[in-house]
């Protein structure tokens, strides 16, 4: 079992997990990842901002749920 984890260790674990999850699609299906990336590049600034805001709100909600 893992002992107590300080804030910096937890942050590094979260970043590592994020990198693993973001690396799955290009590893498993590079052509699909390229297609998704090309479609994302064609989105307007407003659409990208909305996706970013949605991601921030959902992420904050998950953090509040897990830490609160």
C-alpha positions as CSV (number, residue, x, y, z in Angstrom):
1,X,0.0,0.0,0.0
2,X,1.2,3.5,-0.8
3,X,1.8,5.8,2.2
4,X,0.7,9.4,2.4
5,X,1.1,11.4,-0.8
6,X,2.1,15.1,-0.7
7,X,0.6,17.7,-3.1
8,X,3.5,17.7,-5.5
9,X,3.5,13.9,-5.8
10,X,-0.2,13.9,-6.4
11,X,0.2,16.6,-9.1
12,X,2.9,14.6,-10.9
13,X,0.7,11.5,-10.7
14,X,-2.2,13.4,-12.3
15,X,0.1,14.8,-15.1
16,X,1.4,11.3,-15.7
17,X,-2.1,9.9,-15.9
18,X,-3.1,12.7,-18.3
19,X,-0.2,11.9,-20.6
20,X,-1.0,8.2,-20.6
21,X,-4.6,8.8,-21.5
22,X,-3.8,11.4,-24.2
23,X,-1.2,9.0,-25.7
24,X,-3.7,6.2,-26.1
25,X,-5.5,7.3,-29.2
26,X,-2.4,8.3,-31.3
27,X,-0.8,4.9,-30.3
28,X,-3.8,2.7,-31.0
29,X,-5.1,4.5,-34.0
30,X,-2.9,7.2,-35.5
31,X,-5.1,7.8,-38.5
32,X,-8.1,8.4,-36.3
33,X,-6.1,10.8,-34.1
34,X,-5.0,12.7,-37.2
35,X,-8.6,13.0,-38.3
36,X,-9.7,14.3,-35.0
37,X,-6.8,16.7,-34.8
38,X,-7.6,18.1,-38.3
39,X,-11.2,18.6,-37.4
40,X,-10.3,20.4,-34.2
41,X,-7.9,22.7,-36.1
42,X,-10.9,23.8,-38.2
43,X,-13.0,24.9,-35.3
44,X,-13.5,28.6,-34.7
45,X,-11.9,30.3,-31.7
46,X,-15.3,30.5,-30.0
47,X,-15.9,26.8,-30.4
48,X,-12.4,26.0,-29.0
49,X,-13.0,28.3,-26.1
50,X,-16.3,26.6,-25.3
51,X,-14.6,23.2,-25.4
52,X,-11.9,24.5,-23.1
53,X,-14.4,26.0,-20.7
54,X,-16.4,22.8,-20.7
55,X,-13.3,20.8,-19.9
56,X,-12.3,23.2,-17.1
57,X,-15.8,23.0,-15.5
58,X,-16.0,19.2,-15.7
59,X,-12.5,18.9,-14.4
60,X,-13.2,21.3,-11.5
61,X,-16.4,19.4,-10.7
62,X,-14.6,16.1,-10.6
63,X,-11.9,17.6,-8.3
64,X,-14.5,19.1,-6.0
65,X,-16.4,15.8,-5.8
66,X,-13.3,13.8,-5.1
67,X,-11.7,16.2,-2.7
68,X,-14.8,17.6,-1.0
